[in-house]
Amino acid sequence: MKCRGGSCQFDCPLGGFPCRSGCCRGDQLCHQDTGACEGCLPLQSNCDPNNNLCCWQETTLCPSSNQFGRSGKCCRPQGGHCSSGLDCCQAVSDLQFGRDTCGDDGVCGGKGAYCGTGSDCVDGRDCWGACFGTGIGFRLCTANSDCPAGSLCAQRRCAYRTELPPCTSNSHCPPGTFCQQGMCSVSR
């Protein structure tokens, strides 16, 4: 036992932590009511939203409802670490191009993550795509309304403006932005 902050607590082995009168391993949870150590559930496991037993190396949720089909599954919120889009609660994916919401940096909504809107992205990134259709050339977009009639804003990715392909004319930029020093900017 060790005394810390005026109270005596068990000295737990490396990777363990105190749980009432005992110690839990790093892969367990300390149940708040009983003080018992319980195994935790890894990402993508089925879980009970009323009793979240998902492993907590970092914030991990067990949503009761989720528009992306992640209800009752252990998942990470946008900004949490991931190894695939299935680890993210906001599971946005582009099946045609094999992309999902887990970014190249291993963060849900991070660098290069597939997105539908800017709210899918984290750390100040926005959701950028390119207009696809016949005879329109290259044009960046953030929504279908940025593209000429009959074309779609597709292959969207979370990116900072500075990470976008360089523009060479205003026609490459979404409406309301201008090509300035190779970058689409809001004002001249």
C-alpha positions in Angstrom: 0.0 0.0 0.0 1.0 3.6 -0.7 -0.3 6.7 0.9 -1.2 9.4 -1.6 -3.1 12.6 -0.9 -4.0 11.6 2.6 -5.4 8.2 1.8 -3.8 4.8 1.5 -4.2 2.9 -1.8 -3.0 -0.4 -3.2 0.2 -0.3 -5.2 -0.8 -1.8 -8.5 1.5 -3.7 -10.9 2.7 -1.9 -14.0 -0.1 -1.2 -16.4 -2.7 -1.6 -13.6 -4.7 0.9 -11.6 -6.5 1.1 -8.3 -10.2 0.0 -8.1 -11.7 0.4 -4.6 -9.8 -2.2 -2.5 -8.1 -3.9 -5.4 -6.3 -3.4 -8.7 -7.5 -3.8 -12.2 -5.4 -4.6 -15.2 -5.0 -2.1 -18.0 -7.5 -4.1 -20.2 -10.2 -3.9 -17.6 -12.7 -1.3 -16.3 -13.4 -0.5 -12.7 -17.2 -0.8 -12.3 -18.4 2.4 -10.5 -21.1 0.8 -8.4 -19.5 -2.5 -7.4 -15.8 -1.7 -7.5 -15.3 -5.0 -9.4 -12.8 -5.2 -12.3 -14.5 -6.2 -15.6 -13.2 -6.9 -19.0 -13.7 -4.1 -21.5 -15.0 -4.3 -25.1 -12.7 -3.5 -28.0 -13.7 -1.1 -30.8 -16.4 -2.3 -33.1 -17.8 -4.7 -30.4 -21.5 -4.8 -29.6 -22.2 -2.8 -26.4 -25.0 -1.7 -24.2 -25.5 2.1 -24.4 -26.9 2.1 -20.9 -23.7 0.5 -19.5 -20.7 1.5 -21.6 -18.0 -1.2 -21.1 -16.0 -0.1 -24.1 -12.2 0.1 -23.5 -11.1 3.6 -22.6 -7.6 4.2 -23.7 -9.3 7.4 -25.0 -12.9 8.6 -25.4 -14.9 5.6 -26.7 -18.6 5.8 -27.1 -21.5 3.3 -27.2 -24.2 5.4 -29.0 -27.8 4.3 -28.4 -28.8 5.7 -31.9 -26.6 6.6 -34.8 -27.4 7.5 -38.4 -24.3 5.7 -39.6 -25.3 2.3 -38.3 -22.9 2.4 -35.3 -25.6 2.2 -32.6 -24.8 -0.3 -30.0 -21.2 -0.5 -31.2 -18.0 0.7 -29.5 -16.7 3.6 -31.6 -14.7 6.8 -31.4 -16.0 10.3 -32.0 -14.6 12.6 -34.7 -11.0 13.4 -33.6 -10.5 10.0 -32.0 -7.9 7.5 -33.2 -8.8 4.8 -35.7 -7.4 2.1 -37.8 -10.4 2.0 -40.2 -13.6 3.9 -40.7 -15.4 1.2 -38.7 -13.7 2.4 -35.6 -15.4 5.8 -36.0 -18.9 6.6 -34.8 -19.4 8.9 -37.9 -18.8 6.1 -40.4 -18.9 8.0 -43.7 -17.4 6.1 -46.6 -16.9 6.3 -50.4 -17.2 2.7 -51.6 -16.4 3.6 -55.2 -12.9 4.8 -54.3 -12.4 2.7 -51.1 -12.1 5.7 -48.7 -13.7 6.1 -45.3 -13.7 8.6 -42.4 -10.5 7.3 -40.8 -7.9 9.8 -42.1 -4.4 9.1 -43.4 -3.2 10.4 -39.9 -5.3 7.6 -38.1 -7.8 10.1 -36.8 -11.6 10.0 -37.4 -12.2 13.0 -39.7 -8.5 13.7 -40.0 -6.2 14.4 -42.9 -7.6 12.9 -46.2 -10.6 11.3 -44.5 -13.6 10.9 -46.7 -16.4 13.4 -45.8 -19.8 14.5 -46.9 -19.8 18.0 -45.2 -17.3 20.1 -43.3 -18.7 18.9 -40.0 -17.3 15.5 -40.8 -13.7 17.0 -40.6 -11.7 18.0 -37.5 -8.8 20.3 -36.6 -10.1 23.2 -38.8 -10.1 21.1 -42.1 -12.9 21.5 -44.5 -14.6 19.0 -46.8 -13.2 19.5 -50.4 -14.0 17.6 -53.6 -13.8 18.0 -57.3 -16.7 18.6 -59.8 -17.2 15.5 -62.0 -19.2 15.8 -65.3 -18.6 16.0 -69.0 -16.7 19.0 -70.4 -16.2 20.9 -67.1 -12.5 20.5 -66.6 -11.0 20.7 -63.1 -12.9 22.6 -60.4 -12.8 22.3 -56.6 -16.1 22.1 -54.6 -17.5 21.8 -51.2 -21.0 20.8 -52.3 -22.9 19.8 -55.4 -24.2 23.4 -55.7 -20.6 24.5 -56.4 -20.6 22.5 -59.6 -22.2 23.3 -63.0 -25.6 21.7 -63.7 -25.4 18.0 -64.5 -22.2 17.5 -62.5 -21.5 16.3 -58.9 -19.0 17.2 -56.2 -17.3 13.9 -55.6 -14.2 12.3 -54.1 -14.5 14.6 -51.1 -11.6 14.7 -48.5 -10.9 16.5 -45.3 -8.2 19.0 -46.1 -6.8 22.5 -45.3 -6.9 25.0 -48.2 -3.1 24.7 -48.3 -3.3 21.0 -48.9 -5.5 21.4 -52.0 -4.2 21.0 -55.6 -3.0 24.4 -56.8 -5.4 26.4 -58.9 -4.3 28.4 -62.0 -7.5 30.3 -62.7 -10.8 31.3 -60.9 -12.6 28.6 -62.9 -10.8 26.0 -60.7 -12.3 27.4 -57.5 -15.8 27.1 -56.0 -18.2 30.0 -56.4 -17.4 32.9 -54.0 -13.7 32.1 -54.0 -10.8 33.3 -56.2 -7.5 31.8 -57.4 -4.9 33.8 -55.6 -1.2 32.7 -55.5 -2.2 29.1 -56.5 -4.8 28.8 -53.7 -8.6 29.2 -53.7 -9.2 32.1 -51.3 -12.4 33.8 -50.1 -11.3 37.4 -50.9 -9.0 39.1 -53.3 
